Amino acid sequence: MSDLRLVGVTFWGFDRQAHHGRLVVHRTVARDVAHLFGKLYAARFPIHRMRLVDRYDAEDKRSMRDDNTSAFNCRYRNGVCCTWSMHAYGKAIDINPVENPELWSGGVAPPNGAAYVDRSNKRRGMIFHGDVVWKAFHAIGWGWGGDWSWPIDYQHFSTNGK
C-alpha cells in the first residue's frame, strides 16, 4: 500500500465537457500516468467515467459494467487462479470497458460491451492499435491487451503487457 499514489486527472467526457477523476497507481508510474492523461485530454479522447473501484466495493465486474476507467484493484487475474493481476500492483489501467471489452472463453466482459466487439464499426471512446491512446501508453513502455492473440482485452494497458 505504501507504493501506491493517488493521481488526479482531468478528462473529456462523452458529454464533451471536462471532468475530474482519480486513479490509484504505483508510485513509479504516477508521473507518467498523469502526463499520459494530459495527452489524452489534449486529444479530446472521451472517457465515460473515472472513479476509484472503492465506489464499486472493489468489484471489477460492477466497475466495468458502469464503463468506469480504473487502475488499482487488489484482485487476481481474470480466469487465472491465485495469480495477482497487474491491477493489484497499480501497474495496469482499464479504459472505457464497455467500448473496449475483453473477449475470452467465457464471452464478453462486460456483457454490455458486446455491441463493441465488432472493431470495424469505429465509435467514440474505442481504442485501436496505433491511435492516440495506444501511442501514449506505448511511449511509456506499456503493453495493450488489444494486441494479444487470446484473450483480447481492448480496455487493458499494463507495464508488463499482461
DSSP file with accessible surface (Angstrom, degrees, kcal/mol):
  #  RESIDUE AA STRUCTURE BP1 BP2  ACC     N-H-->O    O-->H-N    N-H-->O    O-->H-N    TCO  KAPPA ALPHA  PHI   PSI    X-CA   Y-CA   Z-CA
    1    1 A M    >         0   0  177      0, 0.0     3,-1.7     0, 0.0    88,-0.0   0.000 360.0 360.0 360.0 -32.4    0.0    0.0    0.0
    2    2 A S  T 3   +     0   0   96      1,-0.3     0, 0.0     3,-0.0     0, 0.0   0.687 360.0  59.6 -69.5 -14.6    2.9    2.4    0.7
    3    3 A D  T 3  S+     0   0   66     23,-0.0    24,-3.6     2,-0.0    -1,-0.3   0.477  88.5  95.7 -89.0  -1.8    3.9    2.1   -3.0
    4    4 A L  E <   -A   26   0A  29     -3,-1.7     2,-0.3    22,-0.3    22,-0.2  -0.638  53.6-167.4 -93.8 148.5    0.5    3.4   -4.3
    5    5 A R  E     -A   25   0A 108     20,-3.2    20,-2.6    -2,-0.3     2,-0.6  -0.983  20.8-128.2-132.5 146.8   -0.2    7.0   -5.2
    6    6 A L  E     -A   24   0A  96     -2,-0.3     2,-0.5    18,-0.2    18,-0.2  -0.825  26.8-166.6 -93.9 121.9   -3.5    8.9   -5.9
    7    7 A V  E     -A   23   0A  15     16,-3.3    16,-2.4    -2,-0.6     2,-0.4  -0.955   6.2-154.7-114.5 123.3   -3.3   10.7   -9.2
    8    8 A G  E     +A   22   0A  59     -2,-0.5     2,-0.3    14,-0.2    14,-0.2  -0.817  20.4 175.8 -94.7 135.2   -6.0   13.3  -10.1
    9    9 A V  E     -A   21   0A  13     12,-2.6    12,-2.9    -2,-0.4     2,-0.4  -0.949  28.7-131.2-135.7 157.7   -6.6   14.0  -13.8
   10   10 A T  E     +A   20   0A  47     -2,-0.3     2,-0.3    10,-0.2    10,-0.2  -0.913  33.8 176.8-104.5 136.5   -8.9   16.0  -16.0
   11   11 A F  E     -A   19   0A  11      8,-2.8     8,-2.7    -2,-0.4     2,-0.5  -0.950  33.0-108.9-138.3 158.5  -10.5   14.1  -18.8
   12   12 A W  E     -Ab  18  46A  31     33,-0.7    35,-3.1    -2,-0.3     6,-0.2  -0.761  36.0-148.1 -86.0 129.3  -13.1   14.8  -21.6
   13   13 A G    >   -     0   0    1      4,-2.8     3,-1.9    -2,-0.5    35,-0.2  -0.388  30.2-102.8 -88.9 171.7  -16.4   13.1  -21.0
   14   14 A F  T 3  S+     0   0   53     33,-0.4    34,-0.1     1,-0.3    -1,-0.1   0.685 122.2  66.2 -66.6 -15.5  -18.7   11.7  -23.6
   15   15 A D  T 3  S-     0   0   89      2,-0.2    -1,-0.3    33,-0.1     3,-0.1   0.338 117.2-115.0 -85.6   6.8  -20.8   14.9  -22.9
   16   16 A R  S <  S+     0   0  156     -3,-1.9     2,-0.3     1,-0.3    -2,-0.1   0.768  79.4 119.3  62.8  29.8  -17.9   16.9  -24.4
   17   17 A Q  S    S-     0   0  117     -6,-0.0    -4,-2.8    -4,-0.0    -1,-0.3  -0.875  70.4-104.9-119.7 154.4  -17.2   18.5  -21.1
   18   18 A A  E     -A   12   0A  46     -2,-0.3     2,-0.3    -6,-0.2    -6,-0.2  -0.582  41.5-179.2 -78.2 139.4  -14.1   18.4  -18.8
   19   19 A H  E     -A   11   0A  65     -8,-2.7    -8,-2.8    -2,-0.2     2,-0.4  -0.931  23.0-126.3-134.6 159.7  -14.4   16.2  -15.8
   20   20 A H  E     +A   10   0A 154     -2,-0.3     2,-0.3   -10,-0.2   -10,-0.2  -0.908  32.3 169.1-110.1 136.8  -12.1   15.4  -12.9
   21   21 A G  E     -A    9   0A   6    -12,-2.9   -12,-2.6    -2,-0.4     2,-0.4  -0.871  21.5-136.8-137.1 172.5  -11.2   11.8  -12.0
   22   22 A R  E     -A    8   0A 130     28,-0.6     2,-0.4    -2,-0.3   -14,-0.2  -0.988  12.2-173.3-136.2 144.5   -8.8    9.9   -9.8
   23   23 A L  E     -A    7   0A   3    -16,-2.4   -16,-3.3    -2,-0.4     2,-0.6  -0.989  18.8-140.4-132.2 142.5   -6.7    6.8  -10.3
   24   24 A V  E     +A    6   0A  30     -2,-0.4    48,-2.1   -18,-0.2     2,-0.3  -0.923  37.2 161.6-102.0 122.6   -4.6    4.8   -7.8
   25   25 A V  E     -A    5   0A   0    -20,-2.6   -20,-3.2    -2,-0.6    66,-0.2  -0.893  45.4 -79.6-135.4 167.2   -1.3    3.7   -9.4
   26   26 A H  E >>  -A    4   0A  21     64,-2.6     3,-2.0    -2,-0.3     4,-0.8  -0.390  43.2-119.1 -66.2 144.3    2.1    2.5   -8.3
   27   27 A R  G >4 S+     0   0  125    -24,-3.6     3,-0.5     1,-0.3     4,-0.5   0.819 110.5  62.0 -56.9 -32.2    4.5    5.4   -7.3
   28   28 A T  G 34 S+     0   0   78    -25,-0.2    -1,-0.3     1,-0.2     4,-0.2   0.666 113.2  34.5 -72.6 -14.0    6.9    4.5  -10.1
   29   29 A V  G <> S+     0   0   10     -3,-2.0     4,-2.8    61,-0.1     5,-0.2   0.426  87.7 100.2-116.4  -1.0    4.4    5.2  -12.8
   30   30 A A  H <X S+     0   0   16     -4,-0.8     4,-2.4    -3,-0.5     5,-0.2   0.898  85.9  43.9 -57.2 -47.6    2.4    8.1  -11.2
   31   31 A R  H  > S+     0   0  221     -4,-0.5     4,-2.5     2,-0.2    -1,-0.2   0.919 114.5  49.8 -65.6 -42.8    4.1   10.9  -13.2
   32   32 A D  H  > S+     0   0   71      2,-0.2     4,-2.8     1,-0.2    -2,-0.2   0.913 111.6  49.3 -60.5 -42.4    3.9    9.0  -16.5
   33   33 A V  H  X S+     0   0    0     -4,-2.8     4,-2.5     2,-0.2     5,-0.2   0.929 110.8  49.1 -64.7 -44.0    0.2    8.3  -15.9
   34   34 A A  H  X S+     0   0   42     -4,-2.4     4,-1.4    -5,-0.2    -2,-0.2   0.936 114.4  45.6 -60.7 -44.5   -0.5   11.9  -15.1
   35   35 A H  H  X S+     0   0  117     -4,-2.5     4,-1.7     2,-0.2    -2,-0.2   0.914 110.8  54.0 -64.3 -42.9    1.4   13.1  -18.2
   36   36 A L  H  X S+     0   0    2     -4,-2.8     4,-2.0     1,-0.2     3,-0.2   0.923 107.7  48.9 -59.1 -46.6   -0.3   10.4  -20.4
   37   37 A F  H  X S+     0   0    2     -4,-2.5     4,-2.3     1,-0.2    -1,-0.2   0.805 105.2  59.7 -68.8 -24.4   -3.8   11.5  -19.4
   38   38 A G  H  X S+     0   0   40     -4,-1.4     4,-2.5    -5,-0.2    -1,-0.2   0.899 105.5  49.0 -63.6 -39.2   -2.8   15.1  -20.2
   39   39 A K  H  X S+     0   0   85     -4,-1.7     4,-1.9    -3,-0.2    -2,-0.2   0.907 110.8  49.1 -65.1 -42.7   -2.1   13.8  -23.7
   40   40 A L  H  <>S+     0   0    2     -4,-2.0     5,-2.4     2,-0.2     4,-0.4   0.893 111.4  50.2 -65.9 -36.7   -5.5   12.1  -23.9
   41   41 A Y  H ><5S+     0   0   78     -4,-2.3     3,-1.5     1,-0.2    -2,-0.2   0.940 109.5  50.5 -64.6 -46.1   -7.2   15.3  -22.6
   42   42 A A  H 3<5S+     0   0   81     -4,-2.5    -1,-0.2     1,-0.3    -2,-0.2   0.854 111.8  48.1 -61.0 -33.2   -5.3   17.4  -25.3
   43   43 A A  T 3<5S-     0   0   51     -4,-1.9    -1,-0.3    -5,-0.2    -2,-0.2   0.505 110.2-127.2 -84.0  -4.0   -6.5   15.0  -27.9
   44   44 A R  T < 5 +     0   0  154     -3,-1.5    -3,-0.2    -4,-0.4    -2,-0.1   0.814  42.5 173.4  58.7  34.5  -10.1   15.2  -26.5
   45   45 A F      < -     0   0   17     -5,-2.4   -33,-0.7    -6,-0.2     2,-0.2  -0.605  32.0-123.2 -69.7 125.6  -10.3   11.4  -26.3
   46   46 A P  B     -b   12   0A   9      0, 0.0     2,-0.4     0, 0.0   -33,-0.2  -0.513  26.6-170.9 -81.2 138.2  -13.6   10.8  -24.4
   47   47 A I        -     0   0    1    -35,-3.1   -33,-0.4    -2,-0.2     3,-0.1  -0.992  16.7-147.4-123.8 130.3  -13.7    8.8  -21.2
   48   48 A H  S    S-     0   0   75     -2,-0.4     2,-0.3     1,-0.3   -34,-0.2   0.965  71.2 -26.3 -65.9 -55.4  -17.1    7.8  -19.8
   49   49 A R  E     -c   68   0B  53     18,-0.8    20,-3.0   -36,-0.1     2,-0.3  -0.985  46.7-155.2-156.9 159.8  -16.2    8.0  -16.1
   50   50 A M  E     +c   69   0B  10     -2,-0.3   -28,-0.6    18,-0.2     2,-0.3  -0.851  31.3 148.3-143.6  99.9  -13.3    7.6  -13.8
   51   51 A R        -     0   0   86     18,-0.5    -2,-0.1    -2,-0.3   -30,-0.1  -0.952  51.6 -97.6-129.8 152.5  -13.9    6.6  -10.2
   52   52 A L    >   -     0   0   34     -2,-0.3     3,-2.0     1,-0.1     4,-0.3  -0.389  35.3-119.1 -65.6 146.3  -12.0    4.6   -7.7
   53   53 A V  G > >S+     0   0    5     19,-0.4     5,-2.6     1,-0.3     3,-1.8   0.686 107.1  80.4 -65.6 -13.8  -13.0    1.0   -7.5
   54   54 A D  G > 5S+     0   0  113      1,-0.3     3,-2.0     3,-0.2    -1,-0.3   0.845  81.9  65.3 -56.4 -33.9  -13.9    1.5   -3.9
   55   55 A R  G < 5S+     0   0  152     -3,-2.0    -1,-0.3     1,-0.3    -2,-0.2   0.739 106.6  42.2 -59.9 -23.8  -17.2    3.1   -5.3
   56   56 A Y  G X 5S-     0   0   11     -3,-1.8     3,-1.9    -4,-0.3    -1,-0.3   0.045 122.1-104.5-110.2  21.2  -18.0   -0.4   -6.6
   57   57 A D  T < 5S-     0   0  115     -3,-2.0    -3,-0.2     1,-0.3    -2,-0.1   0.829  71.5 -69.2  54.8  33.2  -16.8   -2.3   -3.4
   58   58 A A  T 3 <S+     0   0   48     -5,-2.6     2,-0.9     1,-0.2    -1,-0.3   0.681  94.6 147.9  59.7  22.4  -13.8   -3.3   -5.5
   59   59 A E    <>  -     0   0   98     -3,-1.9     4,-2.1    -6,-0.4     3,-0.4  -0.777  35.8-160.8 -90.4 107.4  -15.9   -5.5   -7.7
   60   60 A D  H  > S+     0   0   17     -2,-0.9     4,-2.9     1,-0.2     5,-0.2   0.866  87.4  55.6 -57.2 -41.2  -14.3   -5.4  -11.1
   61   61 A K  H  > S+     0   0  160      1,-0.2     4,-2.4     2,-0.2    -1,-0.2   0.899 109.0  46.9 -61.8 -41.0  -17.5   -6.6  -12.9
   62   62 A R  H  > S+     0   0   78     -3,-0.4     4,-1.5     2,-0.2    -1,-0.2   0.914 112.9  49.4 -66.4 -42.2  -19.6   -3.8  -11.4
   63   63 A S  H  <>S+     0   0    1     -4,-2.1     5,-2.1     2,-0.2    -2,-0.2   0.932 113.8  45.7 -62.3 -45.3  -16.9   -1.2  -12.3
   64   64 A M  H ><5S+     0   0    7     -4,-2.9     3,-2.3     1,-0.2    34,-0.2   0.925 109.0  54.5 -65.0 -44.8  -16.6   -2.5  -15.9
   65   65 A R  H 3<5S+     0   0  129     -4,-2.4    -1,-0.2     1,-0.3    -2,-0.2   0.844 106.2  53.6 -58.5 -31.4  -20.4   -2.7  -16.4
   66   66 A D  T 3<5S-     0   0   54     -4,-1.5    -1,-0.3    -5,-0.2    -2,-0.2   0.361 116.8-117.2 -85.1   6.1  -20.6    1.0  -15.3
   67   67 A D  T < 5 +     0   0    5     -3,-2.3   -18,-0.8     1,-0.2     2,-0.5   0.886  55.4 168.8  59.4  43.8  -18.0    1.9  -18.0
   68   68 A N  E   < -c   49   0B   0     -5,-2.1     2,-0.5   -20,-0.1   -18,-0.2  -0.762  33.4-141.0 -95.5 124.8  -15.6    3.0  -15.4
   69   69 A T  E     +c   50   0B   0    -20,-3.0   -18,-0.5    -2,-0.5     2,-0.3  -0.720  40.4 158.0 -79.5 126.0  -11.9    3.7  -16.2
   70   70 A S  B     -D   94   0C   4     24,-1.7    24,-2.9    -2,-0.5   -47,-0.1  -0.942  32.1-171.4-148.8 168.6   -9.8    2.5  -13.3
   71   71 A A        +     0   0    3      1,-0.3   -46,-0.2    -2,-0.3    19,-0.1   0.426  64.0  51.3-125.4 -94.8   -6.4    1.3  -12.3
   72   72 A F        +     0   0   36    -48,-2.1   -19,-0.4    18,-0.2    -1,-0.3  -0.229  52.3 150.8 -59.0 133.0   -5.6   -0.2   -8.8
   73   73 A N        -     0   0    5     14,-1.4     2,-1.5     2,-0.1    12,-0.1  -0.778  44.4-131.2-159.5 116.9   -7.8   -3.1   -7.7
   74   74 A C        +     0   0   79     -2,-0.2     2,-0.3    14,-0.1    14,-0.1  -0.552  63.8 118.7 -74.0  91.9   -6.4   -5.8   -5.4
   75   75 A R        -     0   0   37     -2,-1.5    10,-2.3    10,-0.2    13,-0.4  -0.971  63.8 -99.3-151.1 163.6   -7.6   -8.8   -7.3
   76   76 A Y  B     -G   84   0D 114     -2,-0.3     8,-0.3     8,-0.3     5,-0.1  -0.404  53.5 -84.5 -79.1 163.3   -6.4  -11.9   -9.2
   77   77 A R    >   -     0   0  101      6,-3.2     3,-1.8     3,-0.3     6,-0.2  -0.385  56.5 -93.4 -63.3 144.4   -6.1  -12.1  -13.0
   78   78 A N  T 3  S+     0   0   64      1,-0.3    -1,-0.1    -3,-0.1     3,-0.1  -0.403 108.2   1.4 -61.7 127.9   -9.3  -12.9  -14.7
   79   79 A G  T 3  S+     0   0   75     -2,-0.2     2,-0.5     1,-0.1    -1,-0.3   0.538 109.7 102.7  73.6   6.6   -9.5  -16.6  -15.3
   80   80 A V    X   -     0   0   49     -3,-1.8     3,-1.2     3,-0.2    -3,-0.3  -0.918  67.8-136.4-127.1 107.0   -6.2  -17.4  -13.6
   81   81 A C  T 3  S-     0   0  106     -2,-0.5     3,-0.1     1,-0.2    -3,-0.0  -0.368  78.9  -5.0 -64.3 132.9   -6.4  -18.8  -10.1
   82   82 A C  T 3  S+     0   0   86      1,-0.2     2,-0.5    -2,-0.1    -1,-0.2   0.636  96.9 119.5  64.9  20.0   -4.0  -17.3   -7.5
   83   83 A T    <   -     0   0   60     -3,-1.2    -6,-3.2    -6,-0.2    -3,-0.2  -0.975  63.9-124.8-115.8 120.4   -2.1  -15.1   -9.8
   84   84 A W  B     -G   76   0D 112     -2,-0.5    -8,-0.3    -8,-0.3     2,-0.1  -0.353  20.8-126.2 -65.7 138.1   -2.2  -11.4   -9.0
   85   85 A S    >   -     0   0    5    -10,-2.3     3,-1.3   -12,-0.1     4,-0.4  -0.440  22.4-115.1 -72.6 155.1   -3.4   -9.0  -11.7
   86   86 A M  G > >S+     0   0   28      1,-0.3     5,-2.3     2,-0.2     3,-1.1   0.769 117.1  69.5 -63.5 -21.1   -1.1   -6.1  -12.6
   87   87 A H  G > 5S+     0   0    1      1,-0.2   -14,-1.4     4,-0.2     3,-1.2   0.845  88.0  63.4 -63.2 -31.6   -4.1   -4.0  -11.2
   88   88 A A  G < 5S+     0   0   16     -3,-1.3    -1,-0.2   -13,-0.4    -2,-0.2   0.719 107.0  43.2 -66.5 -19.1   -3.2   -5.3   -7.8
   89   89 A Y  G < 5S-     0   0  111     -3,-1.1    -1,-0.3    -4,-0.4    -2,-0.2   0.383 115.4-113.3-102.5  -2.0    0.2   -3.5   -8.1
   90   90 A G  T < 5S+     0   0    0     -3,-1.2   -64,-2.6    -4,-0.3    -3,-0.2   0.775  87.5 115.3  73.0  26.4   -1.2   -0.3   -9.5
   91   91 A K      < +     0   0   60     -5,-2.3    68,-2.1   -66,-0.2     2,-0.3  -0.002  60.1  63.9-118.5  27.5    0.5   -1.0  -12.8
   92   92 A A  E     - E   0 158C   0     -6,-0.3     2,-0.4    66,-0.2    66,-0.2  -0.992  56.9-164.1-148.2 149.1   -2.5   -1.5  -15.1
   93   93 A I  E     - E   0 157C   0     64,-2.7    64,-2.3    -2,-0.3     2,-0.5  -1.000   7.5-154.5-136.4 134.6   -5.3    0.7  -16.3
   94   94 A D  E     -DE  70 156C   3    -24,-2.9   -24,-1.7    -2,-0.4     2,-0.5  -0.951  15.8-159.8-107.3 128.3   -8.6   -0.2  -17.9
   95   95 A I        -     0   0    0     60,-2.2    32,-0.1    -2,-0.5   -26,-0.1  -0.934  62.8 -21.5-115.9 129.0  -10.1    2.5  -20.2
   96   96 A N     >  -     0   0    0     -2,-0.5     4,-1.7   -47,-0.3    -1,-0.2   0.927  67.2-166.9  43.2  67.1  -13.8    2.6  -21.2
   97   97 A P  T  4 S+     0   0    1      0, 0.0    58,-0.1     0, 0.0    -1,-0.1   0.797  81.1  53.2 -57.7 -31.1  -14.5   -1.1  -20.6
   98   98 A V  T  4 S+     0   0   13      1,-0.2    18,-0.3   -34,-0.2    -2,-0.1   0.955 114.9  39.3 -69.5 -47.3  -17.9   -1.0  -22.4
   99   99 A E  T  4 S+     0   0   10      1,-0.3    28,-0.2    -3,-0.2    -1,-0.2   0.680 127.4  38.2 -73.7 -16.0  -16.4    0.5  -25.6
  100  100 A N  S  < S-     0   0    0     -4,-1.7    55,-0.7    26,-0.1    -1,-0.3  -0.557  86.4-179.6-134.2  67.2  -13.3   -1.7  -25.2
  101  101 A P        -     0   0    0      0, 0.0    53,-1.7     0, 0.0     2,-0.4  -0.136  28.7-114.5 -72.0 165.5  -14.5   -5.1  -23.9
  102  102 A E  E     -HI 109 153E  11      7,-3.2     7,-2.5    51,-0.2     2,-0.5  -0.841  23.6-153.9 -96.0 134.2  -12.5   -8.2  -23.1
  103  103 A L  E     +HI 108 152E  22     49,-3.8    49,-2.0    -2,-0.4     2,-0.3  -0.954  31.7 144.2-110.2 123.0  -13.1  -11.2  -25.2
  104  104 A W  E >   -H  107   0E  91      3,-2.5     3,-2.5    -2,-0.5   -25,-0.0  -0.869  65.9 -79.8-148.9 177.8  -12.3  -14.5  -23.6
  105  105 A S  T 3  S+     0   0  110      1,-0.3     3,-0.1    -2,-0.3    -2,-0.0   0.760 126.0  57.6 -59.7 -23.0  -13.6  -18.1  -23.4
  106  106 A G  T 3  S-     0   0   54      1,-0.2     2,-0.4     3,-0.0    -1,-0.3   0.440 117.3-108.4 -86.0  -1.5  -16.3  -17.0  -21.0
  107  107 A G  E <   -H  104   0E  34     -3,-2.5    -3,-2.5     2,-0.1     2,-0.4  -0.923  63.0 -16.2 119.8-136.0  -17.7  -14.5  -23.5
  108  108 A V  E     -H  103   0E  42     -2,-0.4    -5,-0.2    -5,-0.2     6,-0.1  -0.934  62.9-126.7-117.1 132.6  -17.6  -10.7  -23.4
  109  109 A A  E    S+H  102   0E  13     -7,-2.5    -7,-3.2    -2,-0.4    -2,-0.1  -0.992  97.7  24.4-127.9 123.9  -16.7   -8.7  -20.3
  110  110 A P  S >  S-     0   0    2      0, 0.0     3,-2.3     0, 0.0    -1,-0.2   0.633  85.9-144.4 -76.3 157.7  -18.6   -6.6  -19.5
  111  111 A P  G >  S+     0   0  100      0, 0.0     3,-1.7     0, 0.0     4,-0.2   0.839  98.7  62.9 -58.1 -32.0  -21.6   -8.1  -21.2
  112  112 A N  G 3  S+     0   0   76      1,-0.3     3,-0.3     2,-0.1    -3,-0.1   0.489  91.5  69.1 -75.6   4.9  -23.0   -4.6  -22.1
  113  113 A G  G X   +     0   0    0     -3,-2.3     3,-2.4     1,-0.2    -1,-0.3   0.411  66.3 102.6 -95.3   2.3  -19.8   -4.2  -24.3
  114  114 A A  G X  S+     0   0   56     -3,-1.7     3,-1.6     1,-0.3     4,-0.4   0.830  71.8  62.6 -57.1 -32.7  -21.0   -6.8  -26.8
  115  115 A A  G 3  S+     0   0   67     -3,-0.3    -1,-0.3     1,-0.3     3,-0.2   0.667 102.1  53.5 -67.6 -12.6  -22.0   -4.1  -29.2
  116  116 A Y  G <  S+     0   0   47     -3,-2.4    -1,-0.3   -18,-0.3    -2,-0.2   0.305  77.7  93.6-106.0   8.6  -18.4   -3.0  -29.4
  117  117 A V    <   +     0   0   51     -3,-1.6     2,-1.1    -4,-0.2    -1,-0.2   0.896  69.4  78.5 -67.0 -38.3  -16.9   -6.4  -30.3
  118  118 A D    >   -     0   0   89     -4,-0.4     3,-1.1    -3,-0.2    -1,-0.1  -0.588  64.9-173.8 -72.8 101.0  -17.0   -5.5  -34.0
  119  119 A R  T 3  S+     0   0   32     -2,-1.1    -1,-0.2     1,-0.2    -2,-0.1   0.545  72.8  75.1 -79.7  -4.9  -14.0   -3.3  -34.2
  120  120 A S  T 3  S+     0   0   99      1,-0.2     2,-1.2     2,-0.1    -1,-0.2   0.718  83.0  72.6 -76.8 -18.3  -14.7   -2.3  -37.8
  121  121 A N  S <  S-     0   0   82     -3,-1.1     2,-0.3    -5,-0.0    -1,-0.2  -0.718  82.6-159.4 -95.2  83.1  -17.5   -0.1  -36.5
  122  122 A K        +     0   0  148     -2,-1.2     2,-0.3    -3,-0.0    -3,-0.1  -0.500  18.2 168.4 -73.7 127.8  -15.3    2.7  -35.0
  123  123 A R    >   -     0   0   76     -2,-0.3     3,-1.8   -24,-0.1    -2,-0.0  -0.907  42.2 -71.8-135.1 163.5  -17.0    4.8  -32.4
  124  124 A R  T 3  S+     0   0   94     -2,-0.3     3,-0.1     1,-0.2   -79,-0.1  -0.191 115.5  23.4 -54.9 139.7  -16.0    7.4  -29.9
  125  125 A G  T 3  S+     0   0    3      1,-0.3    -1,-0.2   -78,-0.0     2,-0.2   0.326  90.7 125.8  87.6  -7.8  -14.2    6.1  -26.9
  126  126 A M    <   -     0   0    7     -3,-1.8     2,-0.4   -28,-0.0    -1,-0.3  -0.551  52.5-138.0 -83.1 151.7  -12.9    2.9  -28.6
  127  127 A I        -     0   0    0    -28,-0.2     2,-0.3    -2,-0.2    -1,-0.0  -0.906  21.2-177.5-113.2 137.9   -9.2    2.2  -28.7
  128  128 A F    >   -     0   0   39     -2,-0.4     3,-2.4    -6,-0.0     6,-0.5  -0.965  39.5 -87.2-133.9 151.1   -7.3    0.9  -31.7
  129  129 A H  T 3  S+     0   0  113     -2,-0.3     3,-0.1     1,-0.3     4,-0.0  -0.326 115.9  14.2 -55.2 125.0   -3.7   -0.2  -32.4
  130  130 A G  T 3  S+     0   0   28      1,-0.2    -1,-0.3    -2,-0.0    -3,-0.0   0.372  97.4 124.9  89.6  -2.7   -1.8    3.0  -33.3
  131  131 A D  S <> S-     0   0   36     -3,-2.4     4,-3.0     1,-0.1    -1,-0.2  -0.124  81.0 -86.2 -80.4-175.6   -4.3    5.5  -32.2
  132  132 A V  H  > S+     0   0   59      1,-0.2     4,-2.0     2,-0.2     5,-0.1   0.873 128.3  47.1 -62.5 -36.9   -3.7    8.4  -29.7
  133  133 A V  H  > S+     0   0    0      2,-0.2     4,-2.3     1,-0.2     5,-0.3   0.959 113.7  46.7 -69.5 -49.7   -4.4    6.2  -26.6
  134  134 A W  H  > S+     0   0   37     -6,-0.5     4,-3.0     1,-0.2    -2,-0.2   0.923 113.7  49.3 -57.4 -45.3   -2.2    3.3  -27.9
  135  135 A K  H  X S+     0   0  133     -4,-3.0     4,-2.3     1,-0.2    -1,-0.2   0.891 109.0  52.4 -63.6 -39.7    0.6    5.7  -28.8
  136  136 A A  H  X S+     0   0    4     -4,-2.0     4,-0.7    -5,-0.2    -1,-0.2   0.929 115.8  39.5 -64.1 -44.4    0.5    7.5  -25.4
  137  137 A F  H ><>S+     0   0    0     -4,-2.3     5,-2.3     1,-0.2     3,-1.0   0.909 114.0  53.9 -71.1 -40.6    0.8    4.2  -23.5
  138  138 A H  H ><5S+     0   0  109     -4,-3.0     3,-1.8    -5,-0.3    -2,-0.2   0.886 101.2  61.4 -60.1 -36.9    3.3    2.8  -25.9
  139  139 A A  H 3<5S+     0   0   68     -4,-2.3    -1,-0.2     1,-0.3    -2,-0.2   0.768 107.0  44.6 -63.0 -25.8    5.5    5.9  -25.4
  140  140 A I  T <<5S-     0   0   37     -3,-1.0    -1,-0.3    -4,-0.7    -2,-0.2   0.260 124.2-103.1-102.7  11.3    5.9    5.0  -21.7
  141  141 A G  T < 5S+     0   0   57     -3,-1.8     2,-0.2     1,-0.3    -3,-0.2   0.600  72.0 142.9  86.5  12.0    6.5    1.3  -22.4
  142  142 A W      < -     0   0   12     -5,-2.3    -1,-0.3    -6,-0.1    17,-0.2  -0.603  41.8-134.0 -87.3 148.9    3.1   -0.1  -21.5
  143  143 A G  E     -F  158   0C  23     15,-2.8    15,-2.0    -2,-0.2     2,-0.4  -0.637  13.0-131.6 -98.6 159.9    1.5   -3.0  -23.5
  144  144 A W  E >   -F  157   0C  13     -2,-0.2     3,-1.8    13,-0.2    13,-0.2  -0.924   6.8-143.7-117.3 133.1   -2.0   -3.2  -24.7
  145  145 A G  G >  S+     0   0    0     11,-3.1     8,-1.9    -2,-0.4     3,-1.1   0.675  98.7  70.7 -65.5 -17.8   -4.4   -6.2  -24.3
  146  146 A G  G 3  S+     0   0   15     10,-0.4    -1,-0.3     7,-0.4     8,-0.1   0.655  92.4  58.4 -73.0 -14.1   -5.8   -5.4  -27.7
  147  147 A D  G <  S+     0   0   80     -3,-1.8    -1,-0.2     6,-0.2    -2,-0.2   0.458  84.8 105.2 -91.0  -4.4   -2.6   -6.7  -29.2
  148  148 A W    <   -     0   0   67     -3,-1.1    14,-0.0    -4,-0.2    -3,-0.0  -0.454  68.5-140.8 -74.2 152.1   -2.9  -10.1  -27.6
  149  149 A S  S    S+     0   0  113      1,-0.3     3,-0.2    -2,-0.1    -1,-0.1   0.876  82.5  29.4 -80.0 -37.7   -3.9  -13.1  -29.7
  150  150 A W  S    S+     0   0  144      1,-0.5    -1,-0.3     3,-0.0     2,-0.2  -0.802 118.2  23.0-173.5 136.4   -6.2  -14.5  -27.0
  151  151 A P  S    S-     0   0   47      0, 0.0     2,-0.5     0, 0.0    -1,-0.5   0.721  81.8-150.8 -64.9 168.3   -7.8  -13.5  -24.8
  152  152 A I  E     -I  103   0E  30    -49,-2.0   -49,-3.8    -2,-0.2     2,-0.5  -0.940  14.3-176.0-110.8 127.5   -8.2  -10.0  -26.3
  153  153 A D  E >   +I  102   0E  10     -8,-1.9     3,-1.2    -2,-0.5    -8,-0.4  -0.780   6.2 178.3-128.3  86.5   -8.6   -7.2  -23.7
  154  154 A Y  T 3  S+     0   0   34    -53,-1.7    -8,-0.2    -2,-0.5   -52,-0.1   0.719  80.6  52.0 -64.0 -23.0   -9.2   -3.9  -25.6
  155  155 A Q  T 3  S+     0   0    0    -55,-0.7   -60,-2.2   -58,-0.1     2,-0.4   0.683  92.3  96.0 -84.1 -17.8   -9.6   -1.9  -22.3
  156  156 A H  E <   +E   94   0C   9     -3,-1.2   -11,-3.1   -62,-0.2   -10,-0.4  -0.636  38.2 166.5 -97.8 128.6   -6.4   -3.1  -20.7
  157  157 A F  E     +EF  93 144C   1    -64,-2.3   -64,-2.7    -2,-0.4     2,-0.3  -0.985  13.4 169.9-126.9 142.9   -2.9   -1.4  -20.6
  158  158 A S  E >   -EF  92 143C   0    -15,-2.0   -15,-2.8    -2,-0.4     3,-0.8  -0.988  44.9-114.0-152.4 161.0   -0.1   -2.5  -18.2
  159  159 A T  T 3  S+     0   0   43    -68,-2.1   -67,-0.1    -2,-0.3    -1,-0.1   0.808 119.0  35.3 -64.7 -32.3    3.6   -2.0  -17.5
  160  160 A N  T 3  S-     0   0   81    -69,-0.3    -1,-0.2     2,-0.3   -18,-0.1   0.363 110.8-115.1-103.7   3.8    4.4   -5.6  -18.4
  161  161 A G    <         0   0   16     -3,-0.8    -2,-0.1   -18,-0.3   -17,-0.1   0.588 360.0 360.0  76.1  10.1    1.9   -6.0  -21.2
  162  162 A K              0   0  133    -19,-0.1    -2,-0.3   -14,-0.0    -1,-0.2  -0.836 360.0 360.0-123.6 360.0    0.0   -8.7  -19.3
